[in-house]
Amino acid sequence: MTVQVIFPGDARALARALVSIDSRNPSLAPGAPGERDCATLLRGVLDAWGFRTELHDVAPGRPNLVARIGGGSGRSLMFNGHLDIVGTDGMIHAPFDAPQRDGRLYGRGSADMKGGVAAMCAAAWRAAQEGLGGEIVVAAVADEEYESLGTRALVARGVRAHAAIVTEPTRLAIMPAHRGFAWIEVVVTGRAAHGSRWDIGVDAIRHAGLLLAELDRVDADLLPAHTHPLLGRGSLHASLIEGGIGMSTYPDRCVLKLERRTIPGQSAADAVAEVERACAAVRARRASFAATVRLLVTQGPSDVPLDAPVVRALDSALASSGERVLVEGMSAWTDAALLNDAGIPAVCFGPGDISLAHAAEEYIPLEEIDRAATVLTAFARSWCG
């Protein structure tokens, strides 16, 4: 791939170059190209800017880019962002033309999160121009949108820093916490019989309805009892349901798939136990009820204390850059949870609005990319200086 000439520290130009590359995640869009072209372009740019770069495949043809600048014995810093994007079906504008209109950059991945990746790369370069007492590690990772293979591999390789900023779209708010999730499958079993044989048939779908009513009570009455100061309460919803054989047959099986969004202090095991208790409550009223509960996928919540050094330093960088300081909770899951689990205090902060992620119309304000780069530069100088 031809290396594009992008002047050092030019966040806008880098964002546009990244958005123009199709880096759809092939696990979400079959046949999609993945992150290689995007990582290769970014490596060429950062090499030209003076970074020390490495590519490491986390899946065939799907690399992480790790770029380092600065050094010394001072505190180190990681800027983390993902290069993969979701599919483009249903978009109302061309996904990869990357036009700039009315002060906005349009394209799939502009908000989620190539604008943030561009801002963090520009900030790392700018901060290094005045000398750094510590090292900045730029980690542009693969697969965050599906299984987070990239950041998992990054951590497994032993890449560490004293703190991390994940430049997901936060509208320039500091977001030290976000929810986790657990995907749970419940298989309700019945007994197949002719539709006229109410005496021997056991309706698995109707029994699943009894369970859904019990889970509604859990969501409405029990979950609000536990809250987080930034995130509020956890939640539970039924995502998918499948069952039935035919119109004149009692269904012998009904499968429910549930999503439980967790707050810090709540685990996947807690979520499974809640569903199992709901099953027991139904069984106590209906002896014929039978179900099995299985955890499918889980990602834990993330939480960094408000008085943590990384939060305080980012707060100061916003104030010194003339920005309003907002501290909020993030609703979506991010790789910050994996970094925190690895012992790297990680918060989310970046340009763009998460409500535009994966949307039919996706864009990012260009001046917000600039402002994010300015704040991140000030933060990096302070943290690593």
N, C-alpha and C positions, 0 to 999 in steps of 0.2 A: 504493500500500500504506500502511495506517495505521502510523504510527511507534509502536512499543511504548515505553512509559515504563519504562526500566530505570535504576535509580539508578547514577550514575557509579561505576565501579570494581567493580560487582557481577558478578563473573565467573560465578558459578553461574547467575544469572538470564539472563545473556547466552548462556551455553552452551545452556540449555534453549530459549531463543527460536530459536537457530540450528538446533538439532536438530529442532525442530518443522516446519521448512521442507524440503520435498522439493527437493533440489538435485542429483538424480542426473545423472550425466554422460551426455548423449545419444549420445555415441560408444560408450558401453558398454551403455546401456539405450535402444534406439530409441524415440523418442517422449517421452523424459524431458524435463523442463523446463529443465535446466541451472541456472546459478548466479545468474541475474538477481534473482529474488525474495530470495534470501539476501543478495546484495550490497547490494540496495536497503535491506533492513531494517537491515543492519549500518551502512550509511552514515547512515541516519537516527539511529541510536543514537549513533554517534561524532560526528556534527554537534552533537547535543544535549550531548555531553560536552566540546565545545570543540575538536575536531580540525578541521583543514582537509582536506577530502576531495575526491576526484575519482573518477569512473568512466570506464574506457576499455574499449571492446569489443575483445576479442581474436578473437572470432568472432561472427557475428550473434546478438544476444541473450545473449551470454556475456561479461560484463565482469570486469575486475580492479577492485578497490577499492584506492586508494592514499590513506592518511590520515596526516597529519603533525601532530606536536605538538612544542612546544619550538622551539628555534632557537639561534643563536649560532655562534661560531667553534670550539666544542669538537668532540670526536669525535662523529660521527653513528652511529646504530644502526638496523638494519632488523630488525623482527620479520616473519617470512614464514610464511604458512600457506595451505592451499588450502580452498576452499569446496565443491568438487565431491565427490560421494560415488559409490560403486559401486551396483550394483543391489540389489534387496531380495528376489529370489527365494530361497525356502528359509528365510527368517527365521522364528523361532519366537515372535516377539512383534511387535506393531505397530511399523512402522519410524519413524513420525513423531509418535506420541502424546507422546513425551518424558516418560514417567512417572519419578518419583523413588521408589525403593524400597530399603530396607536400605542407605541411604547411597550409592546408585548412581543415575546418570542413564542411562536406557536409550534406544536409538534408533540407526538407521543414521547413521553419522558421529559418534557421541558420542566414540568413541576416536580415530577417523581422519577428521578431526581437529578437530572443532568445539570440543571441550573445550580444545584447545591454542590455537585462535584466540581463544576467549573469555579465556583466561588472559593472552595476550599483549596484547590490547586493554586489559584492566583494569590490567595492569602498566604499560603506557605512560601511561595517564591518571594512575595513582597517582604514578609517578616525576615527572611534570611538575608536580605540585602543590607541590613544594618548589623548583621552578625547575631548569632544565637549562642546561648550558653548550653543549649540542649538540642536534641534532634527532633525534627518533625517527620513523622511517617504518614504518607498519604496512601491509604488503602482503598483502591477502586475495585470492588469485589463483584463476583458473579452470584446469580441465583437467589438474591434476597427475596424475590417475589414468589418463590416456590418453597424451597427447603433450606435456604440460607447456607448452601454448600460452601459459598465463598468465605464468609466470616468464620464458619466452623473450621475450614481448612487453615485460615489465617491464624486462628488461635492454636490449632493443633501444631502448626509450624513453630510456635513459640514466639510469635510477634507480639510484643508487649509495649506499653507506654504508661506513663504516670497518670494520664487522663486521656479521654477521647471525646471528640465532638462528632456525632453522626449528623450529616447535613441534610436530613430529611426536611420536607417543606413544613415549616412551623409558623410562617408569616413573621419571622424574626422574633418570635417568642422563645424563651428558654423553656424547654420541656424536660424536666428531670425524671419523669415517671411515665410509664404507659402500661396498659393492660396486657395480660397474657391471654391465652385461650386453650381450651381443651375440646377436641372433637370426640364425641362419644356415640357409639352405636348401641342401640337397644333392639334386640330381636325378640318380639312377642310371639309366642307359639300358641296355636289353637288346635282344632281338630277338623279336618275337612269332612264335609258331609253334603248330601243333596240339600238344596235350599228349603225343602219341605220338612227336613228332619231336624227340627229345633231341639228335639230330645237328645240327640247325640252330637250335633255340631257345636263347635266352640269357635266363636267369631274373634279371630286374632285382631282384626282391624278395630272392632268395637272396644276390645280390651285395651288396645293402644290408645284409643280415645280417652278411656278412664285414666290412663297414665298421663296423657297430655294435660288433663284437667288438674291432676295432682301436681305436675310440674309448673302449671300456671300459678298455683298457690305458692310454690317455692319461690318463683320469680317475684311475685307480687308482695308476699308477706315476709319471707325469710331473708332474701338477699339484701333488701334495703337496711337491714339491721347492722351491716358491716360496711363501712365507707372508708375512703382514702381522701385526705384533704385536697388533693389535686384531681383525682380521678372519679370521685363519687363512689357509687355502688357497682358491684358486678352485675352480670346479666346472664340470662339463659333463653335460648330460642330454639325452636324446632326448624331445622334447615331442610330436611328431605324426608319423604315418607313413601314407602313402596309396599304393596301387598295385594293379595287377591288372586283368584284363579279364573273365575267366571261369574256371570250374573246370578246363576242358580247354584252356586257352591259356597258353602261356608269357608272363609279363608283360613288356611292352616298356619299362615305366617304373615307378620307385618314387621317391616324394618323401619325404625326411626333413627335419624341421624341428627344429633343435637350439637349446638355450639354453646359452650359455657365460657364467657369472657370473665377472666379472673383479675382481681386487684392484688397488689402486694400483700403477702400474708396468706394467700389462698393458693393451694396447689392443685395439680391435676387429680391427685388422690382424693382431695376434698371434694372435687366436682363429681368424680365417679361415685363416691360415698353418698352424696346428695341424691343422685339418681337411683342408687340402690335402695335408699331409704324410701324414696317415692314408690318404687316397685313394691316394697314390703307393705306400705300403707294401703296400696290397692289390693294386694293379696289378702290382707286382713279383712277386707270387705267383700272380696270376690275370690273364693277358694280356687276357682278354675283358672285364675290369672297365672301365667308363667312367662318369665322373661329372663334373658341373659344380657348383661351389660359389659361392654368392652371399650377400652380407651383406644382410639385410633391414632391421633396425633396430638401433641401438646407443645406449646411454647410458653415459657414462664413470663411473668410480668417483670418490669424493670423499675427500679426505684433508687434514686440518689438523694440523700438528705439535702434539704434546702440550704444548710449551712456548710455543705461540702466545699472544699477549696475550688473545685472546678466550677461550681455554680456561682460562688462569690466572684471569681475572676471573670467569668463571662458577664455577670451583672455589671462589673466595673468597666469592661470593654464596651458594653452598650452605652453606658452613661458617658464615657469619655468620647464616644463617637457621635454624641448628640442624639442618640436614639432613646425612645421610651422603653423602660424596662418592664417587660411582662413575663411572669412565670406562670405556666399553665401545665395541665396534664395533656398527654397525647392519647387519642383514642386508639390509633392503629398500632399493631405490633411492629417492632423494628429490630435490627441487629444490635441495638444498644443493650438488649437483654443478654445476649451472648457475651458481649464484652464485659459487662458487669459481672457475669458468672465467672469470667476468667480473671477477675480481680482488677479490671481496668474501669475506674469510675467513668461512665459514659452518659452524656446527655444529648438530646436532640436539639439542634438549632440550625435553621437554614431558610433560604428564600422560597417563596411559593406557598400555595394554599393546598393542603391535603385534600380538600373537597374537590379539586380539579384532577386529582390522580385517578387514572383509569377511566376518565370521563370521555364523553363524546366530543367535547371541546376541551383541549388541554393547552394551557399557556402559562407563562410566568412573566411578571413585570420585569423589564430589563433593569430598571433602576433598583429593584429589590435585590437583584444579583449583585449589583455594585455595592449596595449598602451592606449586604451580608459579607462580601469580601473585605470591606473596610473594618467591620467589627471583628471578623476572624483574624485579620492581620494584627489588630490591636491586642486581641486575646493571646495570640501566639507569641508576640513580642514580650508580653508581660509574663506568660507562663514559662517560656523557655529562656527568658533573658537572665 
